[in-house]
Amino acid sequence: MTTTAQTSSRSAGRAGDKVFSAATLAAGCLILAVLFGVALFLVVQAIPAFVAPPGEIQGGEGFFAYIWPIVIGTVIAAAIALVIATPIAIGVALFISHFAPRRLASGLGYVIDLLAAIPSVVYGAWGATFLASEISPAYTWLAANMGWLPIFEGPASATGKTILTAGIVLAVMVLPIITSLSREIFLQTPKLHEEAALALGATRWEMIRMAVLPFGRPGIISAIMLGLGRALGETMAVALVLSSGALNASLIQSGNQTIAAEIALNFPEASGLKVSTLIAAGLVLFVITLGVNMIARWIITRHKEFSGAN
């Protein structure tokens, strides 16, 4: 009787394993199929923009002349966001995980997670109505005192709606993403490593530098790349904050544009070849995002020896 029950239990377990294995395989295949379908749709719809005569594309010089300044604007805005957000996010994550009292750390963690749930249009409205006007005097000062640098060349925008303002808003948006992921990685650092460093006479900072940061390096890179993906694809916040225009080296003048904002602002009224042009722009953004993820995966693979599994 007991043997029969055990055999039946093992058979049911093997059947459950097969069902679970098939379900996970189907989920993985579904993700690949969706990705392939999106890529195929973008390529097919973008072909008319690639083969159209240059004079029919906005600007009159062909698709690549049209998309290149927007790509540069997208990269500049995302780079500004990461330069501002990354050190602050890592610092906040280290404070929450290793310095703050437990009660304070719990409250700060909740606030950080709450920031990630705020809709992007709210960030955009805040940037357009408050931040832009408040930061405009700082742009005037930069133009007057550091205008010899091309990135701060004047005259500064009177409205404050510049690519630098857009980058600051994006930094605020990606800050909770990088902070939350980095905090969770830092909390997973083996206590034995931390205690061993402290036992050898290391200070709190030396312990973090020798034990916590090397352990969390792959996770930090992943968090930064996830934040970069959010910054590259952000639409409404940039569309509300940025006064779009031609590509400009100065960060405090009006001008520049991002791919996502360009699509959002022009797609509702587009028709014919213009639709294909905007979809082709989306394809370019898709390729950029895919490339960023592949580079991140390559970097993490190179630093596998620092992963938590090891």
C-alpha positions, 0 to 999 in steps of 0.5 A: 500500500505504501509502495503504491502511494510512493510510486503514485506520488513520484509519478505525479511529481514527474508529471508536474515537472514536465508541465512546469518545464513546458510552461517555462519553455513556452514563456521563453519562446513567447518572449522571443516571438514577441521580440521578433514580431516587433522587430519585423514590424518595425523593419517592414514599416520602416523600409519606405523611409529608407528607400524614399528619395531624400527630398521627400524626407523631413529636412530634404536630405534623406532619412539618415540626415534627419535621424542623426541629430535626434540620435545625438540628442537622445544620447546626450539627454540619457548621458546627462541623466546617468552622470547625475543619477548614478553617483547619487543613487549608489551613495543613497543605496550604500547609506540605506544598506550600511549606514542608516539606522534600521527604522530610517533605512526602512522609511527611505527605502519606501520613499525611493520605491514610491518615486519609481511609481510616479507617472512620467507625465507628472515628472514632466509637468514638474520639470516644465512648470517649476524646474525650468523657471527656477533653473533659468537664472543658473543657466544665465550665470553659466553663460556669463561665467563659463560661456567659453565652454561650448556646452555652456555657450550663451545666450541661455534659454529664457524659459529654461526648457533645454536639453540639460533640464530634460536630463535633470528630469530624467536623472530624477526619474532613473534615480529610484531604479538604480537606487533600489536595485543597488540597495538590494545587491548591497544587502546581499553581500555576505556578512562573512566578507564584511566581518572579515574586512572589519576584523583585519582593521579596515574602516567602514569605507574600506570594508565597502570598497573591498567587499561590498562594491566588488560583490555588487559590481555586476548588479550596479552595472545592470541597474545603470543599464536599466536606468539608461534604457528608461532614459533612452525611451522616455517620452512624455517627460522630455516632450513637456520639458524640452523646447525642441529644435536643431542640434545644438552643442550648448546644453543651456540653449533651446534646441535638440530633440530625442527620438521618443519625444519626436515620435510622440509629438509628430505621430498623431498628425503624421500620414503616409511617408511621415509615418514610415519615417517615425517608425524608422526612428523607432527602429533606430531607438530599438537597435540602440536599446538592444545594443546597450543591453548587449554591451551590459551583458558583455560587461557583466560576463567579463566580471563574472568572478565578482558575482554573488554566485561566486 
